[in-house]
Each structure stands twice: as C-alpha cells, then as structure tokens.
Amino acid sequence: MDIRTLINKLWNSPPSDVFMAMKKRLLRRDHWNYSIDILRSKKHMNTVYLIDRWERLLRIIDNQYGNENNAEEKFKSKFSFRNKTILELGCGPVLGYAPLAIYNGAKEYYYHEPSLVRSVVESNEVKEKYYRPLYNELRSNYGEKMSFDIFYEKIITLCIPTNFERQDSIDLIISNSVLEHIPRSLINDILSSLFFVLKVDGYFFHSVDFSSHGIGGKGFGSMYSSNRKKEWEDLNLFRMSEMVNLIEGNGFNIIQSTVYRTANIENESLHESWKGYLNDDLIAKTVLLVGSKKLIR
Ligand SMILES: C[S@@+](CC[C@H](N)C(=O)[O-])C[C@H]1O[C@@H](n2cnc3c(N)ncnc32)[C@H](O)[C@@H]1O
C-alpha cells in the first residue's frame, strides 16, 4: 500500500479498525485475527449492518430475477431460513449470518471458518456486547420470535463446524466476501466439498468482492498494475468470469450473476497479465452469484 493510500485509510477508518489492521500487519499473520480484540471492531460489532446487508442483497437479486407476479419465483422465498440446514463459508469472528438465520427459524447452522475462535464466540463479553444487542435488533426487525436466553442457547448449540462428509445434507450455502480470499491452490477442493454436501434441491448465494480491499487505494487500487500471476496479499485475484467457471466447473448451476457494484479502472497502467480480460470482467467489483445444485429450467 502506498503512503497516500495508507494515510487516507487511517484518516477514514474508526481507530479500533485501524488498530486491528496495524496489529495484523505488524505481526505479519497470514490468518485473520479473531481474538477477543474483535470487540473493538466497529465493523464486526455492527448488528444493524448485518441485518441490513442480508436484506439488501436479497432485494438486489430479487429485483434482477424472477416473475413479478409469482412469489415462488423470488429468491427471497428460496433463501428463507425457516427449517433450513445452512452452511456459511468464512463466517468471520462472530458466526456471520448465523444469528439472523437462527432467529428466523433455521434448524442447524454449519460454518467453515478456519480462523474462528470458539472461546471468543462463547465468551461472556461477546454475549453481552454483541449477541444481546443483536437480539434486540432482530426482535425489532422481525418481531418477538423467542427469548434472548433461547436465542443464545440455540446459537451456541446449533452453530457448529461443518462436517464435509455428510453428503446431501445442506439446504443453503452462503458466503460474504470469502471466495476471493481462498488461495488458488484450495478453491477447487472447497467448491467440490460444497457441492458434495449441498442437497440436490439446495441453493447457494455467494457475494464476492473483487476489489483490491483498500490496497493501493479505493476500488481496484494498484491491483491492475501488478502481475496477476502472483497471488496478492490474501486475494486470489480471480475475476468474475473465472469465479463463474470455477463454480460451474465443480458441478453447480449458476442461476444468476448480478454485478452489484463496478469501479473504474485505469487502462493505461494495466499490467500485461491483465490484458486478455474483457472490460466488463475487470470493472465488476461486487458480484452476487446465486445458483443451485440441479439444473433449473
Ligand atoms: C473478508 S473476511 C469475511 C468475513 C465475513 N464473511 C464477513 O462478511 O465479515 C474473509 C473470511 O474468509 C475466511 N477464509 C479465508 N480462507 C478460507 C478458507 N479456505 N475457507 C473458509 N474461509 C476462509 C477468513 O478466515 C475470513 O473470515
């Protein structure tokens, strides 16, 4: 990251997030720091944002797909959590969408998150400073569905690490800003494991952030002036077309890919290794990939 971008980033971020990013960088960890320090992260502790993001992303894909007059065609109904067994890839430090799903009637919630620290999730501090305010927010958004004690007990007992040996066991697979972080050497194995566990009539929903994640500036930063052949920080650098090919190559059927956000690129500084890509592929920044296991006609 160049010095201007670094100053910009420091200036625009809450001190707690700056502290955690600096700590990660100084310790040169190649994994995510999900220690009890996450309590200081405005991003991870933002209960309103979690709910709003889920509702917003569903609204976006629904508005791009389906028949206005047929509610069954809408993804919102397919992604209802009620009675579903869900798997979230890379759920982050505090179980990602799990609380939202549990509150709305999910049966079981599996996660595959190599950096999750279970003792942090189960700590009293996280219970009081995250799950309790999140419960209040859920109750206001969706009505009184259960008491806090039941909600919390379900989070602790129903949210467990994924067992990739249980074929056809999952109704919904979801991920938010994860696929772009999985190393190139692992991504096929992960996608094929996801295919194995998804039920024949199950669905997936991946939101993928193809930006530079702040490295070298906003949007794509200095990504396109670097050699794409090398993985970059913790990004695999696959573009939308490659991600689609990887997902379909592992047997999934993509029903809809929605380019939610784009960003400008500077064509003059494009590194040789990016020159074979279509412009649409290079400018796609946030992409929502929705699909199923079986072919839906
Ligand atoms: C940008 S964070 C997103 C976290 C969370 N989904 C969110 O939206 O806040 C990327 C996540 O991907 C996870 N991740 C990295 N490699 C992974 C892998 N091989 N399998 C599953 N998750 C992985 C990281 O541990 C990290 O939590």
Ligand as a Chemical Component Dictionary entry (heavy atoms), coordinates in Angstrom:
data_LIG
# 
_chem_comp.id                   LIG 
_chem_comp.type                 NON-POLYMER 
_chem_comp.pdbx_formal_charge   0 
_chem_comp.three_letter_code    LIG 
# 
loop_
_chem_comp_atom.comp_id 
_chem_comp_atom.atom_id 
_chem_comp_atom.alt_atom_id 
_chem_comp_atom.type_symbol 
_chem_comp_atom.charge 
_chem_comp_atom.model_Cartn_x 
_chem_comp_atom.model_Cartn_y 
_chem_comp_atom.model_Cartn_z 
_chem_comp_atom.pdbx_ordinal 
LIG C1  C1  C 0  -13.256 -10.582 4.386 1  
LIG S1  S1  S 1  -13.456 -11.856 5.571 2  
LIG C2  C2  C 0  -15.212 -12.007 5.543 3  
LIG C3  C3  C 0  -15.762 -12.486 6.841 4  
LIG C4  C4  C 0  -17.287 -12.457 6.934 5  
LIG N1  N1  N 0  -17.883 -13.324 5.944 6  
LIG C5  C5  C 0  -17.788 -11.045 6.787 7  
LIG O1  O1  O 0  -18.502 -10.746 5.834 8  
LIG O2  O2  O -1 -17.450 -10.224 7.660 9  
LIG C6  C6  C 0  -12.912 -13.290 4.721 10 
LIG C7  C7  C 0  -13.059 -14.548 5.514 11 
LIG O3  O3  O 0  -12.683 -15.656 4.695 12 
LIG C8  C8  C 0  -12.144 -16.623 5.561 13 
LIG N2  N2  N 0  -11.361 -17.616 4.818 14 
LIG C9  C9  C 0  -10.118 -17.489 4.307 15 
LIG N3  N3  N 0  -9.731  -18.665 3.756 16 
LIG C10 C10 C 0  -10.738 -19.528 3.930 17 
LIG C11 C11 C 0  -10.953 -20.903 3.602 18 
LIG N4  N4  N 0  -10.004 -21.610 2.994 19 
LIG N5  N5  N 0  -12.114 -21.484 3.949 20 
LIG C12 C12 C 0  -13.078 -20.767 4.581 21 
LIG N6  N6  N 0  -12.934 -19.469 4.923 22 
LIG C13 C13 C 0  -11.796 -18.865 4.602 23 
LIG C14 C14 C 0  -11.285 -15.811 6.510 24 
LIG O4  O4  O 0  -10.971 -16.527 7.679 25 
LIG C15 C15 C 0  -12.184 -14.616 6.755 26 
LIG O5  O5  O 0  -13.003 -14.786 7.880 27 
# 
loop_
_chem_comp_bond.comp_id 
_chem_comp_bond.atom_id_1 
_chem_comp_bond.atom_id_2 
_chem_comp_bond.value_order 
_chem_comp_bond.pdbx_ordinal 
LIG C1  S1  SING 1  
LIG S1  C2  SING 2  
LIG S1  C6  SING 3  
LIG C2  C3  SING 4  
LIG C3  C4  SING 5  
LIG C4  N1  SING 6  
LIG C4  C5  SING 7  
LIG C5  O1  DOUB 8  
LIG C5  O2  SING 9  
LIG C6  C7  SING 10 
LIG C7  O3  SING 11 
LIG C7  C15 SING 12 
LIG O3  C8  SING 13 
LIG C8  N2  SING 14 
LIG C8  C14 SING 15 
LIG N2  C9  SING 16 
LIG N2  C13 SING 17 
LIG C9  N3  DOUB 18 
LIG N3  C10 SING 19 
LIG C10 C11 SING 20 
LIG C10 C13 DOUB 21 
LIG C11 N4  SING 22 
LIG C11 N5  DOUB 23 
LIG N5  C12 SING 24 
LIG C12 N6  DOUB 25 
LIG N6  C13 SING 26 
LIG C14 O4  SING 27 
LIG C14 C15 SING 28 
LIG C15 O5  SING 29 
# 
